[in-house]
């Protein structure tokens, strides 16, 4: 499947690196804000041997509808900014291009827009696209269902310059139906990302921990989603939709 990548910051570069080394997908192009590196190739910048074009374009120098007609892809993966969805979303949806958004924070306005786009195409959004974090979310939900009155605290750790509470921590709080006051943030050094959910029982404690060792985890997560979106009809999906079949299939196997 052909992929177009939007965003070439730290996360975008890591995602491009993973796609370029995949045998199942080709990285056709990258769209970024800056004019720097325009018409060069990501594989040269990342020093990855690949037959993928991976050509870099600037948002400032394209007309999006013509660009998508001239540079066809099956999936767009977005690791850029909140506003980017308005640049490419309608044009991609009209062309039935699948959309995978890994933007940390969307307002209700953007969420509504994603829903509108999903009326024509397959759209996926997750504030954290790593498989491990979403497995943690699923497992935490199961434990919360078993013990609904348990005390829950969330600890999120990120690099020194990251501002605000992480979108992943907010997603955990929303999923477990706890207040944002129960989120504890740590900012230090170059921590890529660590999330811990602490369940405090009267006589025991359960801790679920996920830590991203490298930003390439975003890339492997995005490709996991892309593989699972192949056969899904139009609609708006999240990671729970992707993971549920795996849990239910395994449960039936163990019970049979």
N, C-alpha and C positions, 0 to 999 in steps of 0.2 A: 504494500500500500504506500502511496505517495504522501509525504507529510510536508506541510509548511509550518515553520516555527516563527512565532511572533515574540520578540524579546531576545536580547543577546547580552544581558547582564551576567552576574555570577551564576545564577540558576540557569539562565538560558544557555550559556556556554556548556555547562555540565550536561544539560539535556541534549544539546546538539552532539556532544561527545558520545553519548550512549546510542543515539539514533544512528550515527555514522558507523558504529560497530555492529549494528543489527543486520541480520540476514533477511529479516522479514519485512523491513521497511526501508524506504529511501528518503533521505532529506533533500527535498527539491530546492527549497529556498528559505531564507531567513529575512524577516522584516524588522527593522530597528528604527529608533527615532533619529539617531545621528547619521550624518552623511559620511562619517569616517568609515573606511573599509568598504564603501559601496562598490559593487561589481567585483569584489574579491570573493574568495571562497572560505567558508568556515573550516573546511578540512585542512586548508593550508595554515590558517591561523592556529588551529588546535593540533596541527602536526599529526593528523590521522590519515592513514592510507585508506582510501575509499573511492569507489566509482560514482558515488552520489554527487550531483551538481553542487548542492549546498551553497548556492550563490547568495550573497548578501545584498539586500536592497534597502533604501531609505524610504520611510513613510512619506517624507517630504517631497519625493520626486515621482510618486506614482498616482494613478487614478485607480482606485481599488477594484472597480468592476472590470475594467480592461485588464488590470494586472491578473486577476483570478481567471479571466478567460484565456490569457496568454500563458499562464503558468499553472496549469491544472494540478490540483492535489485532491486526495480523498479525505484528508483530515487536516485541520488546523489545530495546533497546540499553542496555547497562549500563556506565556510566562512574562508578560510585560506589565502594563498598568491597568488600573480600573477603567480608564476611559477608552482603552483600545477596542473594547467590544463594540462600541458605536462606530468605529472606523470600518471594521470588516464584517460585523455580525450579520447584517441584513443581506449583503452581497453573498456571503458564504451560505446562508440559509436558503436563499433563492436558488442557488446552484446545488443544493442538497449536499453540501460539503459538511462532514461531521465536525463538530467543535468540541475540543477538550480545553476547558479553562481551569488554570491552577492559580487564579488570582486570590490572594489571602482575604481581602475585604471587598465585598460588594454591598451597596446600599439596597434598600427595598426597590429602588428604581431600576437598578441593574438586574436584580433578580426577576423583576417583572419582565424586563426586556428579554432575558434568557428564555423565559416561559413562552414569550411570543415567537422567538426564533425556533423553538422546539416544535412549533406547529407545522413546520415544513421540513425540519432536519433533525438529526440525532444530536443532542446537546448534553454535555457532561460538565458539571462543575464541582470542584472540591477545593476548600481553602488549603488543604494539605494533601498532595497527591501521592505521598509515599505509602506503599502497601502496608508497612509495619504500623504506622500511626492509625490507619483505618482498621487494621486488625485489632489494635488496642481499643479503639472506640467500640467495636462490636463486642469484644470480650467484657469491657467495662459495663456496657448496657445489660449484658446477661447477668452480671453480678448484681447490678442495681435492681434488676427485676426480682432476684432471689431475696435480696435484703434491702427493701426500699427505705428503711429508716436509718441505714448506716450513715456515719459521718464521712463526708467526702471533701478532700482538698486536692487542688491541682497545682503542680509546680511546673512552670515553664522556664527554660533557660535558653538564651540566645546570645549572639555576639554583641559586643559593647555598644555598637552604633544603632542597633535596632530600637525603634521607638514604639511605644504603645504595647498593649497586650497582643500576643500573637493570635492570628485568626484561628489557628488550630486549637489553642487553649479555649477561646470563646466557643468554638464548635463543640469541644468536650463538655463545657459547662452547659450549653444548650441541650446537648444530647442527654446528659445526666440530670437535667432540670435542677441545677444549682445556681446560685447567684455568682456574678463576676467577682464579688468580694471574696469568694473562696479560691480565686486564682492568685497564686504567688509568683511574681516575676523576678528572674535573676538575669542580669546583663553583665557579662564578663568576657574579656579576651575575644577569641575567635570561635566561640562555640557555634557550631552549625545549627543545632536545634535539639533540645531534649524536653520531653514531656513525661511527667509522672503523675499518675492518679493514685491517691492514697485513700484506701477504705479503712476507716477506724472503727473496729468492733470493740465491745467492752473488754474482751480478753485476748484479742489478736488483731493483727494489722495485715492487710493485703496491699501490695504495691504492684502496679502495672507500669512498666517503664519502656519508653521508646526513645532511642537516640540515633540521630542521623550522623553517621561517620563522615559521609561525603555528600555533596550536593548531587552527585550522580544518582543518588536514591530517587530524586525527583524524576530523572529520565527513565529509570526502570519502572517506576510507578506509572508514568504516562504511557509507556508502551504496554504495560499490563492492561490498562484501561482500553487502549486502542484495540488490542486483540479481542477484548470482550465486547466492544462496540460494533464489531464487524457485522454481526447478525441481528443486532437490535433495531427495531423499527424507530421511526421518528418519535421524539419525546424528550423530556428533561430527566436526566439520571444523576444519581450521586453514588458514592462508593458503597453505601449500604445496598443499593440495587445490584451492584456488581458482585458483592461478596455473598449475599444471601443464598444463591443457588449452590455455592460451594459448601456452606454450612449445612444446608438441608440435605444435600446429596450424601455428605459424610455421615450425618446423623442416621439416615435411613440405612446406610451400609452397616453401621455399628449395631443397629437394632435388629437387623435381619439375620 
